[in-house]
Amino acid sequence: PQRQGTPLSDHEYHQFFMSLRAAQRARAACLIRTLYGCQNPLVRKLDEYENHGVIPKGPICSEMAGFPSFTDFCAFSLYRCTRKMYFIKV
């Protein structure tokens, strides 16, 4: 364990900034989704990537307490974007 106030190790810095970059990329994807909609080719490509090549059809069940289902993947993704809950899974 590191002492309080000491700098992060090289590995810890790498982990810290990886998580920040992931959040920045998620925010950028959400901005594109908000501006252009779920049918935008780039948004569709990102959705396919997130779902192993196929965008789920029909209702989506999520791991979010209080919001167990959404009408489709687009609604689920837009909800995550508006709530800044980028890494919640279906």
Phi and psi in degrees as a GROMACS rama.xvg file:
@    title "Ramachandran Plot"
@    xaxis  label "Phi"
@    yaxis  label "Psi"
@TYPE xy
-83.6091  151.392  GLN-2
-75.9623  145.782  ARG-3
-58.866  139.898  GLN-4
88.1483  -6.40926  GLY-5
-86.8669  152.78  THR-6
-65.1042  156.572  PRO-7
-68.4153  151.89  LEU-8
-71.8875  169.517  SER-9
-57.3135  -43.8273  ASP-10
-63.3544  -43.3244  HIS-11
-64.235  -39.7655  GLU-12
-61.3754  -44.3995  TYR-13
-58.0424  -49.0146  HIS-14
-62.1811  -42.7944  GLN-15
-60.8336  -48.7683  PHE-16
-76.5637  -25.3665  PHE-17
-61.8656  -42.4614  MET-18
-67.3276  -35.6954  SER-19
-66.9326  -42.7541  LEU-20
-64.8205  -36.6281  ARG-21
-62.5001  -43.1639  ALA-22
-65.8499  -38.8329  ALA-23
-63.8564  -41.6983  GLN-24
-64.9803  -39.4847  ARG-25
-64.7965  -42.0037  ALA-26
-62.8297  -40.7477  ARG-27
-63.5208  -43.3137  ALA-28
-62.6358  -38.7874  ALA-29
-65.7752  -38.4249  CYS-30
-63.0253  -44.9399  LEU-31
-61.52  -43.6345  ILE-32
-60.0873  -43.8992  ARG-33
-66.7909  -41.4106  THR-34
-73.4424  -39.5507  LEU-35
-113.995  -10.8582  TYR-36
86.4925  170.166  GLY-37
-72.6762  -16.2143  CYS-38
-88.6952  -4.28392  GLN-39
-59.9651  135.064  ASN-40
-55.8981  -39.3779  PRO-41
-67.1332  -42.4566  LEU-42
-63.0295  -43.8826  VAL-43
-61.0677  -40.0599  ARG-44
-63.2068  -42.8091  LYS-45
-63.8778  -42.0127  LEU-46
-63.6802  -40.3325  ASP-47
-64.355  -42.4848  GLU-48
-61.1292  -42.6994  TYR-49
-64.8135  -26.2649  GLU-50
-115.387  33.4898  ASN-51
53.6819  42.1672  HIS-52
96.3377  -8.09903  GLY-53
-136.054  126.892  VAL-54
-78.8083  123.281  ILE-55
-59.5155  140.583  PRO-56
-102.22  150.719  LYS-57
80.3185  -167.929  GLY-58
-61.4784  148.557  PRO-59
-117.43  130.991  ILE-60
-98.4725  136.654  CYS-61
-121.71  170.589  SER-62
-90.0007  8.0049  GLU-63
-83.855  123.766  MET-64
-63.5236  133.378  ALA-65
87.2522  -17.3868  GLY-66
-134.551  70.8957  PHE-67
-74.6609  -19.9205  PRO-68
-147.576  155.66  SER-69
-134.628  157.529  PHE-70
-64.4789  -33.5215  THR-71
-160.785  177.052  ASP-72
-65.7655  -33.2647  PHE-73
-61.898  -47.389  CYS-74
-61.3498  -41.64  ALA-75
-61.342  -46.9036  PHE-76
-65.3171  -42.0553  SER-77
-63.8259  -38.3337  LEU-78
-63.2416  -45.7025  TYR-79
-58.2152  -42.1402  ARG-80
-63.5844  -46.7983  CYS-81
-66.5906  -30.7209  THR-82
-93.1192  -1.76583  ARG-83
55.1862  39.3976  LYS-84
-107.869  64.4344  MET-85
-63.6785  -29.1933  TYR-86
-110.105  19.2852  PHE-87
-76.3094  135.73  ILE-88
-99.1549  162.831  LYS-89
